[in-house]
């Protein structure tokens, strides 16, 4: 399922991406269940925290399992 949402976030360029997302209407609506991603997830880089709606890679400190490495790939 693909959907597109357009919101003006109104943040300045020096604000971290994860902060902008956390303050966004999109994030708020996802957290309250107003926007249901079903069995899907948003995919974020390691700057974003893992949540029920945002999937991120495993942090690689040199000790990832093969399964974790495949997941990250």
KOLKOL-635658 format. One record per residue (C-alpha): residue in one letter; x, y, z. Coordinates in Angstrom, 3 decimals. Layout:
% residues N
gunu drenvo = A; x = X; y = Y; z = Z
...
This chain:
% residues 73
gunu drenvo = X; x = 0.000; y = 0.000; z = 0.000
gunu drenvo = X; x = 1.404; y = 3.367; z = -0.970
gunu drenvo = X; x = 0.070; y = 6.687; z = 0.254
gunu drenvo = X; x = 1.259; y = 10.246; z = 0.125
gunu drenvo = X; x = 0.728; y = 12.858; z = 2.810
gunu drenvo = X; x = 1.827; y = 16.451; z = 2.465
gunu drenvo = X; x = 2.278; y = 18.602; z = 5.529
gunu drenvo = X; x = 4.168; y = 21.807; z = 6.135
gunu drenvo = X; x = 6.412; y = 21.073; z = 9.092
gunu drenvo = X; x = 7.441; y = 24.658; z = 9.699
gunu drenvo = X; x = 10.845; y = 23.857; z = 11.213
gunu drenvo = X; x = 14.146; y = 25.623; z = 10.653
gunu drenvo = X; x = 17.056; y = 23.851; z = 8.986
gunu drenvo = X; x = 19.093; y = 23.399; z = 12.169
gunu drenvo = X; x = 16.484; y = 21.157; z = 13.822
gunu drenvo = X; x = 17.379; y = 17.442; z = 13.700
gunu drenvo = X; x = 15.309; y = 15.310; z = 11.318
gunu drenvo = X; x = 14.019; y = 13.037; z = 14.073
gunu drenvo = X; x = 12.841; y = 16.078; z = 16.065
gunu drenvo = X; x = 11.034; y = 17.442; z = 13.035
gunu drenvo = X; x = 9.324; y = 14.090; z = 12.536
gunu drenvo = X; x = 8.445; y = 13.722; z = 16.233
gunu drenvo = X; x = 6.798; y = 17.178; z = 16.182
gunu drenvo = X; x = 4.981; y = 16.561; z = 12.900
gunu drenvo = X; x = 1.260; y = 16.090; z = 12.416
gunu drenvo = X; x = 2.064; y = 12.853; z = 10.568
gunu drenvo = X; x = 3.798; y = 11.389; z = 13.632
gunu drenvo = X; x = 1.072; y = 12.593; z = 15.993
gunu drenvo = X; x = -1.657; y = 11.084; z = 13.818
gunu drenvo = X; x = 0.203; y = 7.793; z = 13.515
gunu drenvo = X; x = 0.708; y = 7.600; z = 17.285
gunu drenvo = X; x = -2.991; y = 8.250; z = 17.988
gunu drenvo = X; x = -4.102; y = 5.765; z = 15.335
gunu drenvo = X; x = -5.684; y = 8.394; z = 13.045
gunu drenvo = X; x = -3.340; y = 7.158; z = 10.315
gunu drenvo = X; x = -3.074; y = 3.389; z = 10.184
gunu drenvo = X; x = -0.109; y = 1.967; z = 8.322
gunu drenvo = X; x = -1.623; y = -1.508; z = 8.628
gunu drenvo = X; x = 1.089; y = -4.136; z = 8.554
gunu drenvo = X; x = 3.577; y = -1.620; z = 7.135
gunu drenvo = X; x = 6.121; y = 0.710; z = 8.662
gunu drenvo = X; x = 7.909; y = 3.889; z = 7.810
gunu drenvo = X; x = 11.604; y = 3.214; z = 7.350
gunu drenvo = X; x = 14.027; y = 5.600; z = 8.994
gunu drenvo = X; x = 17.783; y = 5.782; z = 9.272
gunu drenvo = X; x = 19.602; y = 5.380; z = 12.575
gunu drenvo = X; x = 18.841; y = 8.971; z = 13.560
gunu drenvo = X; x = 15.240; y = 7.922; z = 14.247
gunu drenvo = X; x = 14.120; y = 5.960; z = 17.292
gunu drenvo = X; x = 12.566; y = 2.539; z = 16.784
gunu drenvo = X; x = 8.811; y = 2.607; z = 17.401
gunu drenvo = X; x = 5.680; y = 0.705; z = 16.498
gunu drenvo = X; x = 5.398; y = 2.807; z = 13.326
gunu drenvo = X; x = 9.047; y = 3.461; z = 12.398
gunu drenvo = X; x = 11.488; y = 0.659; z = 11.546
gunu drenvo = X; x = 15.222; y = 1.320; z = 11.722
gunu drenvo = X; x = 18.352; y = -0.762; z = 11.160
gunu drenvo = X; x = 20.343; y = -2.427; z = 13.906
gunu drenvo = X; x = 23.219; y = -0.316; z = 15.169
gunu drenvo = X; x = 26.465; y = -1.883; z = 14.040
gunu drenvo = X; x = 29.073; y = -1.900; z = 16.792
gunu drenvo = X; x = 30.930; y = -4.770; z = 15.152
gunu drenvo = X; x = 28.910; y = -7.524; z = 16.804
gunu drenvo = X; x = 25.838; y = -7.985; z = 14.592
gunu drenvo = X; x = 24.621; y = -11.477; z = 13.814
gunu drenvo = X; x = 24.332; y = -12.590; z = 10.183
gunu drenvo = X; x = 20.559; y = -12.290; z = 10.496
gunu drenvo = X; x = 20.864; y = -8.667; z = 11.701
gunu drenvo = X; x = 23.321; y = -7.851; z = 8.887
gunu drenvo = X; x = 20.875; y = -9.274; z = 6.319
gunu drenvo = X; x = 18.045; y = -7.261; z = 7.864
gunu drenvo = X; x = 20.108; y = -4.059; z = 7.602
gunu drenvo = X; x = 20.972; y = -4.804; z = 3.970
